[in-house]
Amino acid sequence: MPSITVADANVHYEVEGTGPGLVLVHGTQGNGETNWGHLVDGFSADRTVVRPDFAGSGKTTDAGGELTVEILAGQVAAAARAAVDGPVDMVGFSLGAIVAAATAALEPGLVRRLVLVAGWAHTGDARQRLMFQLWRDLDRAGFGLFYREVILNGFSPRFLEGLGPDGIAETIAAATREPGLDRQIDLDLRIDIRDLLPRVTVPTLVVELTRDQLVPAWGPTTLHEGISDSRYTEIDSGHLVLYERPAELTELIRGFVLD
């Protein structure tokens, strides 16, 4: 079980495959395994795939203080350097997209190419703030309540209907609360990386999810507008594209990092 000490955190990460490094960064209420484990085989034949758990998630442990984007970026960067020699390609999902962008800005020379999926630059939108506040209150009342809200709004209506009652029940029953979920939600409410975006100078692919009810189009748009060397594309999916359209997402990532 590889890990590296970063300040007060013991940061766990997984490594699979061979070749140039590809770092996959998870989102809120995720970890390297639950967000990315089922996609590793799509990359590991020709990439060394690194999946860190940042503070609040998975097997990473820390002192439990307030999280910042800079803290999480430092943890991801340390895991990447411990696992791979030389620059890496980096993919971030949701909160992980914000952390990945910050890593590219704060760690010059570490990131070669960057893919940002369903990210945003600033939690200033009233609807998004309402959502994160609701997440916080639901988590305090009971994790099951929180997770049902995430399933309801995280998948597109079409995909959720396709799961059916039994599939929905199984998905909810399989969920386990990440130990620092409350701290990650608090960070979601404080996100503002607008001043870091001009410092992201590597080729970047920004991915909008057209049926995303958690991070609508304005979120990825702010990243694209703030990063000078960025392309913009779309996937017809709800926010949880990792599960809703895994093959399409894998193909898109591979097409960009292998370009």
N, C-alpha and C positions, 0 to 999 in steps of 0.2 A: 504494500500500500504506500506508494510514493507520496511524500509531503515535503513542504518547505516552510521554514519559519519566516514570517514577515511581521515585524513589530510584535504585537501581542497575539498574533494568529498563527495557528498551525494549519497551513493551507494544503488540503488534499487535492490530488489530481490523478487522472488515469491517462495512460499512454498506450496507444495501439498503432500498429502498422509501421511502415518504413517509408523514407523519402523526406522531402521538405516538410516543414512543420505547418500544421493546420490547427489552430486553436478555436474551439467552439465554446462560446460563453452563454450561459443559461440566463433565464429571466427570473422574476419574482415568483416565489413558491415553486421553484424548480431547482434542479441540481444537474451536474454533468451527466448523470445516468438517466434521470427521468426525462430530461429535455432532449438529449442527444444520443442516448445509448442505442436506440433502434436505427440510427442513421449512420453509425460508424462504418459499417461494412461498405457503404457507398463511397467511402473516401480512403480507407486504410490500405488498399492495394498499392497505392502510389503516394500516400501521404502519411507522415507521422502525426496521428490525431491526438491532440491534447485536450482533455476535458477537465478544467479546474472547477472546484466548488468554491465560490467566494463566500465571504462571511455571512452567516445566517442560513447556510444551506449545506446539505449533504454531510460529509464527514469532517468538514473544516470546523475548527473550534477557535474561539477567541474570547476576549474578556467581556464581550457583550455590550460595548458602548455604542454610541451613535455612529451610524454608518455614513460615509460620504462617497461620492463617485471616485474621488482621488484614492481613498483607501482601497476600494475594490479594484481599481485599475492597477494599483501597485501589487495587489495579490495576484491578479491575472498575469501581469508582466513577469513576476518572479517565477510563477509556475511554468510559463512559456520558456524562460531562459534555462530553468533547471532541466526541462525535458528535451530541448532541441538546441543544437548549435546553429547560430545564424538567424536571419530574419524569418518571420512566420507570416502566413496568411491568417486572418482572424475574422470569424463570423460571430456576430452577436444577435441575440433574439430578445426583443422587448427591452426590459431593463438591461439585459446583456448587450444590446446594441449601443446603449448609452455608455456602458462601461468600456466596450470595445473602442468606440470613438475616442473616449477620453484616453485610453491606453495609447492609441496611435498619436494623439496630440502630445501627451506627456512623456512618451518614451521614444524619442526620435531614433530611427534606425531599427527598431524592433519589428515593426509591421511593414510587410511588403505590399499586400493588398488587403482590402477591408470590405466586408459585406455586412450591411446593417439592415436587419429584418424587423419591421414593425416597431421602430424606435421613434423617439421624439427628442426635442432639444430643451423644452421648457414646460413645466407643469403650470401653465397660466390659464388654460382654458377652463371655464367654470364647470362645464360638464365633466371633464376629466377629474377635476378636483373633487366633485361630488362623488364620482365613482370610487376614488381612492379613500375618501372619508367613509363611504359605505363599506368598502372592504375592511377598513380598520374596525368599524363597529361590529360587523358581522363576525369577524375573527374573534373579537372579544366575547361575543355572545356564544360562539360555538363554531369550530372549524367547518363542520358540515354545512352550516348556513353559508359561510364564505365560499366554500367550494361549489355549492350548487349555483351560486350567482356567477362564478367564473365559467362553469360549464354552459350555463344559459346564454351568456353574452360572448363567451370566448370562441364558440363554434358558430359557423353560419347556420341559419335556420334549416337549410336544405340538408346539411351534413347531420345536424342533430336529429332531424326527423328520420334520417336513414339509420341512425343507431337504434331507434326504437326504445320502448320503455325498459326492456331488459338490458340493452347496451348502455343506456344512460345510468341505470342503477349500478351496473358493474363498474363503470368508470368512476362514479362517485365513491363506491365502496373501496376501490383500490387506492384511493388517495391517502397520503400520509402528510401531515403538516410538517413543513420545514421549521427547524427550531427557531430561526430568526425571522419568521414571516412578518411579525409586527414591526421589526426594525427595517425590513426591506420596504414595507408599505410606507413607513414614515419617510424613508428616502425618496420613494416615488413622489410623494407630495412636495418634496423640496428640490426636485431636479431642475437644474439650469446650467447647461453646458454651452450656452451660446457664445461665450467668450473663448471657448476652446476650439470651436469648429474651424476658425481660420488657420489654426495650427495643424490641422489634419491635411497633410500634403501628399498622401499616397493615393493611388487609384482606388476609388470607392464605388461600390454598387449599393444604392439605397433601394430597398424593396418595400413597396406599399402592398397591403392586403386589402383588396377592394371591398370585402364584406366585413371588415374589421370594425366592431362596435366598441372595442376597448381603446384602440389607438387609431382614430379615423385618419383620413388622407392628410390632414394638415400636419400631423406628427412627422411622418417621413419627409414631407415637403420641406419642413423647416431644416431638417438635416441636409437635404439635397441643396437647398439654397445657401446654406452656410459653409459647405465644403466645395472648394473650387473645382477640384478634379474628381467630380462624381457623376455617375450615370444614374438614371432613374428607371425602374421597371415595376411591373405589377404582377401579382398572382391573384387569381379569383378564389379567395379563401377568407374565412374568418381569422381571428387573431391567432388561434392555435394551429397555425399552418404546419407545424412540426408533425402533427398527427392527422390533420385534415388533407394535406397535399404533400406528404413526405417525398415522394418520388420526384415531383415537379420542383420542389425546393432543392433537393440534392442535385438535380441536373443543372439548375440555374447557378448554384454555387460553383459546381465543377466547371461550368462553362466560363465563369468569370476568373477564377483563380488559375485555371490552366490556359487562359487566353495568351 
